[in-house]
Amino acid sequence: MTTVRTRIAPSPTGFLHLGTARTALYSWAFARHHGGHFVLRIEDTDVARSTQDSVDQILASMHWLGLDYDEGPIYQMQRLERYQAVVEQMIEAGTAYRCYCTPEELDAMREAQRARGEKTRYDGRWRPEPGKTLPAIPQGVTPVVRFRNPLDGIVSWDDLVKGPISIANEEIDDLIILRPDGVPTYNFAVVVDDWDMKITHVFRGDEHINNTPWQINIFNALGAPLPRFGHCPIILGDDGLKLSKRRGAVSVTAYEDAGYLPEAMLNYLARLGWSHGDDELFTREQMVQWFDGSHLAKSPAQWDPAKLSWVNAHYIKQADDARLAALVAAQLARLDVKAEADELLARRCALFKDRCNTTVELAQWLTMYYAEVNPSEQDLAQHVTDAIKPSLVALAAKLEALAAWDAPSINAAIKATIAEAGIKMPQLALPVRVLVCGRAQTPSIDAVLALFSREKVLERLRG
């Protein structure tokens, strides 16, 4: 039985955006489901726009998402000799040829076609045919190499997502496969790569459907086995327009910085175009178990920030508190607040995490423990009134005298103060929150105060 081999092949001309991350997830899960191999390839032949920073960001994103690859990263620019060797074999076999058209000639060709109301395409003037006399080779022109595409017939494939697709060969022309500088074009390099790497299944965005006929024809010209193709619909932004590198797509690492957990991002991305019954929340292991390449949506999915936040909140509630402490310490550092990722921070995360959608929100809550608080004038005026101040003084005295600094002891001191003053819990708890925490709403006040030092609580109560 053939081993399943999938790949993800981002171009390092920018960050790894969400659509590519979803394709990577599907490719990874499919390979893992079938006990196959997942390959990372860096398609860096766009030399002018490819950067090492982009490569580093792609690798960091894959690592953060936990999409481990069995081979790679493999860089196309390190394989130039291989592409050039295949081109020479194709020229010798008559499936490719050199074209000496200058850019000016190509422009004139297209202008004439437009003037005649025709589709603009290469007119085959350098394509060798039986009995055809080719133009004289011009001096000083470095040729490109073009693929000799079949002139008639149909290119068909059974798409894993879209179902049967057919495109007539007369709709496509002889594309350039090697540029004058010896660098291959996308449609040629990807075929040689997939052939050499024995890729069996290709998941990618449906913007590549128009490239597929050329690629299938090149596979056939090389006598190479065809992979199965699955073209996933685009992801739309919340404005209904396409997410892309140039419009609206935020990088994967930006979501890490914004306080999202990788398991939440994987869960959410998976559901943007795939389903397993009505399951909304599932683990990485469940996805691997379920993802067999079926149940992929044919229609575009829409990015929903509120849904992502809901999914992330679920995983934050489930997260180990020590792990959250490390993430929150890093978020606090971004706020110029120094905090150790220790057992105390973990306990603070445990108390507040049910209220938060992201680790950024969690860090914002927990700044009260590490930095000075600044209650609003409105909260001070509304809750810290002259009438309640004697009770605050009395509470501070009771807290100072406690034998143990824990939530039950603090709760007893608060209840004793309330009983003595003949007031209700909110009349005391709200001003305590405002003075100690800087805000009027928190979890249970005794639990919150227990995670402060006694000295800090007394200092803030007494002003």
N, C-alpha and C positions, 0 to 999 in steps of 0.2 A: 504494500500500500504506500502511495506517495505521501511523504511528510509534508504537512501544511507549513508553508512559509509565507509570512506577510511582512510588510515593510511600512515605514513612514519616512517620507522624503521631503522634509521642509527645505525651503530656500532661505539662506541666511541673509536676507535683505531687510530684515526687521524682526520684531519679536514673534514668538510662537503665539499665534492668535487662537481664539476659541474654536473656530471651525477646524483648524489643523489639530488642535488638542483632541477634539471629539473623534476625528479620523484616526488619530494615534490610538485612542482608547479602544475603538472598535477593532482595529487591526491587532492590537495587543491581546484583547479579550478573545478574539477568534483563534489566534495562535495558541493561547493558553488552554482554551476549551478543547482543542484538538490535540494537545500535547505536541505542538509544533514549535517553530522558531520565529522570532520577531526581530527584524533587522532595522537599524537606524542608518539612514543614508542622508548625507548633506549635499543638496543639489546646488553647488556653488559656482556654476559656470557663468553666472551673471557677475563677471569679475568687477565691473564698475560699481555695483551696488552691494556686493557681499562684504560683510565685515566680521571680524573675529568677535566683536561684542555680541553680534546677533547669534553666532555659533554658541558662545558661552551662555547666552540667555536661553537658547533652545535646550541645551544640555541641562541647565538648572531647572527649567520647567519640567522636563521629562523626569528628572530625579525627584522633584517635589511631588509630582503626581504619582510617583511610584510605578511608572511604566518602564520596567526594566527590559532591556533588549539583550538578545543573545549574541548579536554580531554588530559591530560598528563602534563609533560612527565611521562610516565609509565616505570619503570625500571624492566627488567626481573629478575635481581638478588634479587629483593624484592618479587618475586613470586615463589621461589623454592619449597615451600611446596605444592603449587598448582600443579606444574609439577609432583612432586613425587607422589602425590595422584592420578593423572590421570594414571601414569605408573602402579601403583598398581592395579587400576581398569582394565587396559589392560592385565596385567599378569593373573588376575583372569578370564578375559573373553577369554583368550587364543590368544589374538592378539599381545602379546609381551611375551618375555621370557628372563631369565637370561643366560648370556654366560660367561663361566669361562676361555675362551682362554687367555693365556698369550701373551704379545707382541711378545715373541720369537716364540710361536706356529703360530701366524698370519704371521710373517715373513717367516717361513718355508713353510706355506701353499701357500703363494704367489710365493715363489721361485719354488716350485714344479709345480705350474700352469704355470709359465713362461717357465719352462723347457719343459713342454708338449705343449707349444704353445697356451695355453688357456688364456682367459681373466681372470685377477686377480680379485677375489671376495671371499666373505665369503662362505665357503662350507656348512654351515648349520649344523655343527656337534652337536651343542647344541639346535638345533631347535626341539621342541617336535612334533612327528608324531605318529599316531596310530600304535601300535605294535613295535615302535622303542625303543631300550634300550639306554639311554643316558649314557655318561661316568660318572665315579665316580667323585663327587665334590672334587676338589683338596683342600688341606689345605692351608690357607694363601693367597688365591687369592680372591680379592674383584671383584665381577662380574660387567660387564656392562649389560645394558638391551637393547635388540634388538627388533625392530619391525618385526612382522611375516608377511612379504610382500606376497601377493598372488603369487603363482608359475606360473600361466598362465593367459591368458586374456590380454586385452588391456586397457591402461589408455588413455582416450580421453577427450579433452576439446576444446571449441570454444574460441580461444584467441581473446581478444578485438583488438589486433594489428595484429597478425600473421594469424588469421583465425583458421580453424580446425587443431589440432595437436594430433597425436597418438603415443604412445610408448608402446612396449610390456613389460609386467611384467617380462618376462624372461631376459630382459636387465638389470634389477636392482636387488639388493640383499637385505638382511635383515640388514638395517642400524642400527647403534647404536643410541638409543634415550636418554639414560641416561648413563653418564660416571660414573666411580667408585667413584668419589667424590660427586655424587648426583647432578651434574650440567647437565642440559639438553643440547643436541646438537641443532644446528640451526633448522634443518628441523622439529624437534618435537616441540620445544618451539614456533616457529612461528605459527604452526597449533593451539596449545592450546590458544595462544594469540588471533589469529584472530577469533577463536571460541568464547572465552569469551567476546571479545570486539565487537562481532556481525559485523565484517567487511564484507561488501558486495562486494567490488571491490578492487582489488589489482593491482596497477600499479608498475612495477619494471623493472630493466634492464634485457635484454634477456639472460644474463649469468645465470639467475635463471631458465631457461626453463628445464634444466636437473634435478633440484630439485623438479619441480612441480609434476611429477608422484608420488614420495614418499609422498609428502604432500597431494595430493588428496586421496591416499590410506589410509593415517592416518585419514584424515577427515571422510572417509567412515567407517573406523574401529570404530571411536568414535560416529558414527551416527550424525555427525555435518553437518550443511548445508554448501555447497561449495560456496566460493566467486567466482566472475568472475575474471579471470586473464587477464592482459594486459602486454605483455612483449615488452618494448621499445628497439629499437636497440641502440647499444653503440654510444658514441660520439667519433669521431676520432680527433686527434690533427692536426695541420696544416701540420704535417709531414706524415699524413696518417696512423699513428699508434694509437692504443687505448689510450685514456685518462684514467688514473687510479690513485688511491692514490699513487701508487709506481712509476708511470711514467707520468710526464708531467702535471698532473692536478694541477692547482693552486686553493687554497682554496677560498671560497666565500668571506671571510673577507679580503683576499688579494686584491680582486677587489674593495672592499670598500676603502681600504687604497690607492689604485692606482687611486682613483678619479672617479669611476663609480657610477652612481646613481642607486638605487634599481629598479626603474621603467624601466630603460634601460636594466638592467640585466634580469628582468622578461620577458620583451618583446623579448629580444634576445634568451633567453633559450627556450621560448615557441615555437619559429620558428625553433628550432633545433629538428625537429621531428613531428611538427604539423603545420597545415596551415588552414587559413580561406580565401579561394579564393586567391587573390593576395595581400592581406593586409600585409604590412611589419611592419607598426607602428600602435599600438593600446593600449588602456588603460587597466588597470587591470579590470575595470568594463566591458569593451567590451569582454575581454577574458572569464570572468565568464559567460557572456551572450552566448557566442559562443561555449564554450568547453563542448560538450556533449559526449566525448569519441570517436567520429568518426574523420576521416581525420588525423589519426596518421600514420606516415610514417613507412614502413616496412624495409627501408634501413638505414644504418648508416648515421648520419649527420656529417659534418666536421666543426670543430671549426675554425672560421674566425676572427682573431683579428681586421682586418680592418673593417669588417662589424659591429662588436660590437662597435668600436670607432665611426662609422657613426651613429649608433643608439643612443649612449650616447651623441654625439654632438647635436642631435635633442632634446633630453630631457634637456640638459643644456640650450639651447636657450629658451625652454619653461618654465624653472624653475623660481620660485619666487626669486627675487633678495635678499631678506632678508634671505631666506633659503640658497642660494648660499654663502652669506656672512659668515654664521656660518660654512659651510663646508670648505670654503677657509681659514678662520681663523685657523681652525684645521690643514689644509695642510701647512699653513705658519709656524705654531708652529713646525711642523716636520722639517722645514728648519731653525729652530732657529730664526725665524722672528716673533716678537710680533706684533699682530694686533687685535684690538677690532672688534667684529662682529657688527659694528654700521651702521648707515644710510649711512655714507660716503663710507664704504667698499662695501655696497650694490650698491651704484651708480657706483663705480669702476667696480664691477662685471658686471653690466648692460652694461657698455661700451665695455668691452673686451670679454664677453662670446661668442659672435658670432664667435670668432677666435679659440675657444678651443674645444678639444674632451673630456677633463677630467678636474676635479677640480684641479688636480695637475698642468696641463698646465696653468690654470687660475691663480693659486697661483704664478707660476713662472713669469707670466706676471706682476703681481701686486707687486712683491717684490720691484720694482722701487719706490713705494710710501712709503715703510717702511724701506728700507735698502739702504746703499750707492751703487751707480752704478759704474761699471768699464768698460767704453767703450773700445772696442778693439783698438789696435794701428792702425790697418788697417782702421777702420771707422774714427778714428780721422784724420789720414793722408789724407783720401779721401775726407772727408766732412768739417772738421774744418780747412780750409785753411787760410793763411794770408789775402787773398783777401776778405774773408767773415767776418773776425773778427770785422771790424768797424761796420758792420751791426748788429752783435750780441750785440755790446756795445749800439748801438742806440736802438735796440729792448728792451734791459734790461731797459733802461731809460724810454721808453714809458710804459712798463709793470709796473714799479714802480710808475708811475704817474696816473695809471688808477683809476677812481673813484669807479668802481665796478670790482670785480674779478670774471668774468664769461666768458663763451665761446664766446659770441658775442663781448664783449669788447676786449678780447684777440685777436680774429680774426681781429678786426679793427686795433689794434696795429701792428699786423704782416703785414697786407695789406699796412698800411701807411709806414712801414719800407721798404717793397719791392718797393713801388712806388718811394720813395726818392732815393733809391740806383739804381733803374733801373734794377732790377734783377727779376728772375722768382721765383715762390713759392718754388719749390724743392730746389733751391740754399740756401734758408734760413731755410725752414722747416726741411730738413735732418740734418744739423748741430745742430739745436735746439733739435731734437729728440736724437741725439747721446749724447749731453752733459747732457740733463735733464733726459732722459729715459735709456741711456746706450745702445741703439740700434737704427738702422736707419729706422726700420719699426714699425709703430704703427697705431692705428686708427687716425682719424682727430686730428691734433696737438692742435687745440684750445680746443677741448673737453678733451683731455688728460691733458693739462696744467691746465685747470680749476679745476681738481680734486687734484692737488698739492696745497700746501700753496704757496702764493706769495713769501714768504721768501725763500722757498726751490728752487723755479724756478730761482730766482735772484742769489742765492748762486751758483747754478750749471752753470748758464750761464756765470757768472763772474769768475768762477774757484776759 
